[in-house]
């Protein structure tokens, strides 16, 4: 096996000859390649993280593990998390629209 070509895919190391994993997926009729479009990767990653923090107890567990439990009253609030989620959704939509208009 040739391990000279190592690609990074969303924080994981993927060996190209092993599976030839592609980061491309389709949204409607638009093919999205996350490796080429970092704005879309940021939007999708932020949206997933915001959804996990909004709808699961992930944020209190993470803040407790880091030692910032005092921030729970401020950060773990719908008035903070929902606008962050909306912002990442808007960023994702803009990145998809930009990718579509560039082709």
N, C-alpha and C positions, 0 to 999 in steps of 0.2 A: 504494500500500500504506500502511496505517496502522501506523506503528511506535510509536505511543504506548503500546500495551499490551505490555509486555515482562515475561515471566515467567521466574523462575529455576527450573531443574529440575536438581537434583543437580550444581550448580556450572556448568552450561552455560546460556547465554542462549538462550531459544527464543522466537521471534516468533509470537504467537498466530495472526495471519492467514495466515502462511505455511503452517503445517501443522496448527494446532490440536492440538498434542501434549498428551496427557493423561498424568499420572503414575499413573493408576489401573491396577491389575492384579488378577487373581483368584487367591486361594489357596483351593482347594476351592470352597465356595459363598459365600465372603466376598469382597466387593469392597474392595480396599485402595486408599486414596488417600494417597500419600506426602506430598503437600503439606499435608494436614490432620492427619496423624498423624506428628509428628516423632519420637516414640519408636520407631516402626517403622522410619523412615528411618535412625535412628541404629543400630538393631539390624541391619538389612540391610547397611548400609554397613560397620559394624564386622565383621560376619561375613565379608563379601567380602574386606576387607583382611586379616583374620586368616587366611583360607584361602590367600590369595596369599602371605602371609609364611610360613605353615607348609609349603606344598608347592612353592614355587618359591624361587629364590635372590633374591627381591625385597628382603628385609630387608638382607642384606649389601651389596647394590648401593646401597640408599638410605642406609645408615649410612656407607658409604665416601664417597658423594657429599657428605654433610653434614659429614664429618670426624670422625665418632664411631666409628671402627673399634674402639676399645678396649672398647666396649660389646658387641661381638659375642659374647664368651664368656659374658656374663651373659644377654643378651636372646635371642639365637638359640639357644634351648634348648627342648626339648620340655616341660620342666617349667614353663616360663613361657608359651609360645605356646599350648599345648593348653588350659590353664585359661582363657586369654583367649578362645579360640575357643568354649569351652563357655559362658562367660558371655554372649557376644554371641548365641549360639544360644538360650539361655534368655531373654534380653531380647527377641529376635525372637518367640519363642513366646508370651511374656507379652503383647506388643503385639498380636499377632494374636488371642489369646484375649480381650483387652480390647476390641478392635474388634468382635469377634463378639458379645460380651455387651451392648455398648452399643446394638446395633440391635434 
